[in-house]
Amino acid sequence: MSSEEGKIRVLVAKPGLDGHDRGAKVIAASFRDAGFEVIYTGLHQTPEMIVNAAVQEDVDVVALSVLSGAHMTLFPCVLELLRDEGADHVLLTGGGIIPDEDMEALKEAGVGRLFGPGTPTSEAVAYIREWASTHKEPV
């Protein structure tokens, strides 16, 4: 559990070769401002690195920022690796440039809500709080 009991722990990750991390840094700061405990992994993370960090840090949520167009590969890969590690209780969410039909397909595969460019950060914060209220075990 987190060092501060009851806090929602979120890992913000930037997978793949995409070097644009401004959005990831903005959302990480917004999550911190909302009282979440945030771990930001930095650029160029592999799905394996992301899942290893998520398991080691005992996070509640993994939020991926994907602008490279590889969302249909990266989200399912991270989801499968989380399940393989016994971390299927972790919410996988995120955002980026993802067409609506791909968001729907990823949702059907088990990925949480995804957010597109221009979405107020407060929506992601509210979504994670709502999810945590029904999925995170009380301390």
C-alpha positions as CSV (number, residue, x, y, z in Angstrom):
1,M,0.0,0.0,0.0
2,S,1.1,3.5,-0.5
3,S,3.2,5.4,2.0
4,E,0.2,7.6,2.6
5,E,-2.6,5.2,3.6
6,G,-5.7,5.3,1.3
7,K,-4.2,7.3,-1.5
8,I,-4.9,6.2,-5.1
9,R,-1.6,5.2,-6.7
10,V,-1.3,5.9,-10.4
11,L,1.5,5.0,-12.7
12,V,1.7,7.3,-15.7
13,A,3.6,5.8,-18.6
14,K,4.7,6.8,-22.0
15,P,5.1,3.6,-24.0
16,G,6.9,3.1,-27.3
17,L,9.0,5.4,-29.4
18,D,6.7,8.5,-29.1
19,G,8.8,11.3,-27.7
20,H,5.9,13.7,-27.0
21,D,5.5,13.7,-23.2
22,R,3.9,17.1,-22.5
23,G,0.4,15.6,-22.1
24,A,1.7,12.8,-19.8
25,K,3.4,15.4,-17.6
26,V,0.3,17.6,-17.5
27,I,-1.9,14.6,-16.5
28,A,0.6,13.4,-13.9
29,A,0.7,16.9,-12.4
30,S,-3.1,17.0,-12.4
31,F,-3.3,13.6,-10.7
32,R,-0.8,14.8,-8.0
33,D,-2.8,18.0,-7.5
34,A,-5.9,15.8,-7.0
35,G,-4.2,14.0,-4.2
36,F,-3.2,10.8,-6.1
37,E,0.2,9.3,-5.5
38,V,1.9,9.4,-8.9
39,I,4.7,7.5,-10.4
40,Y,5.8,8.8,-13.8
41,T,8.0,6.4,-15.7
42,G,9.3,8.8,-18.4
43,L,9.7,8.3,-22.1
44,H,10.2,5.2,-24.2
45,Q,8.9,2.5,-21.9
46,T,8.2,-1.0,-23.1
47,P,5.0,-2.7,-22.0
48,E,7.2,-5.1,-19.8
49,M,8.9,-2.1,-18.1
50,I,5.5,-0.5,-17.4
51,V,4.0,-3.6,-15.9
52,N,7.1,-4.4,-13.9
53,A,6.9,-0.8,-12.4
54,A,3.2,-1.2,-11.8
55,V,3.7,-4.4,-9.9
56,Q,6.7,-3.2,-7.9
57,E,5.0,0.1,-7.0
58,D,1.7,-1.7,-6.2
59,V,-0.4,0.8,-8.1
60,D,-4.1,0.9,-8.4
61,V,-4.1,2.5,-11.9
62,V,-1.9,2.5,-15.0
63,A,-2.5,5.4,-17.3
64,L,-0.8,5.2,-20.7
65,S,-0.2,8.2,-23.0
66,V,-0.2,7.0,-26.6
67,L,0.2,9.5,-29.5
68,S,2.1,7.2,-31.8
69,G,-0.8,5.3,-33.4
70,A,0.2,2.1,-31.7
71,H,-2.7,2.1,-29.2
72,M,-4.2,-1.1,-30.6
73,T,-1.0,-2.9,-29.8
74,L,0.2,-1.2,-26.7
75,F,-3.0,-1.2,-24.6
76,P,-3.8,-4.9,-25.2
77,C,-0.1,-5.9,-24.5
78,V,0.0,-4.0,-21.2
79,L,-3.4,-5.5,-20.2
80,E,-2.3,-9.0,-21.0
81,L,1.0,-8.5,-19.1
82,L,-0.9,-7.1,-16.1
83,R,-3.1,-10.2,-16.1
84,D,-0.1,-12.5,-16.5
85,E,1.4,-10.9,-13.4
86,G,-1.8,-11.4,-11.4
87,A,-2.5,-7.6,-11.4
88,D,-5.8,-7.8,-13.2
89,H,-7.2,-5.7,-10.3
90,V,-5.3,-2.7,-11.7
91,L,-7.3,-0.3,-13.9
92,L,-5.7,0.3,-17.3
93,T,-6.7,3.7,-18.7
94,G,-5.1,6.5,-20.7
95,G,-5.4,8.8,-23.5
96,G,-4.0,10.1,-26.8
97,I,-5.0,10.3,-30.3
98,I,-7.3,7.3,-30.5
99,P,-10.3,7.0,-32.9
100,D,-13.7,6.4,-31.3
101,E,-14.0,2.9,-32.9
102,D,-10.6,1.9,-31.5
103,M,-11.6,3.2,-28.0
104,E,-14.7,1.1,-28.2
105,A,-12.7,-2.0,-29.2
106,L,-10.2,-1.4,-26.4
107,K,-13.1,-1.0,-23.9
108,E,-14.5,-4.3,-25.0
109,A,-11.1,-5.9,-24.5
110,G,-11.1,-4.7,-20.9
111,V,-9.3,-1.4,-21.0
112,G,-10.9,1.4,-19.0
113,R,-12.1,4.7,-20.3
114,L,-9.8,6.5,-22.7
115,F,-9.5,10.2,-23.1
116,G,-8.8,12.2,-26.3
117,P,-6.9,15.5,-26.8
118,G,-8.6,18.5,-25.2
119,T,-10.4,16.5,-22.5
120,P,-10.3,18.4,-19.2
121,T,-8.0,16.7,-16.8
122,S,-10.8,16.9,-14.2
123,E,-12.7,14.2,-16.2
124,A,-9.8,11.7,-15.9
125,V,-9.5,12.5,-12.2
126,A,-13.2,12.0,-11.6
127,Y,-13.2,8.8,-13.6
128,I,-10.4,7.3,-11.5
129,R,-12.0,8.4,-8.3
130,E,-15.3,6.8,-9.3
131,W,-13.5,3.6,-10.3
132,A,-11.5,3.5,-7.1
133,S,-14.7,4.1,-5.0
134,T,-16.0,0.7,-6.2
135,H,-12.8,-1.3,-6.9
136,K,-10.1,-0.2,-4.4
137,E,-10.1,-2.0,-1.1
138,P,-10.5,0.4,1.9
139,V,-7.4,0.6,4.1
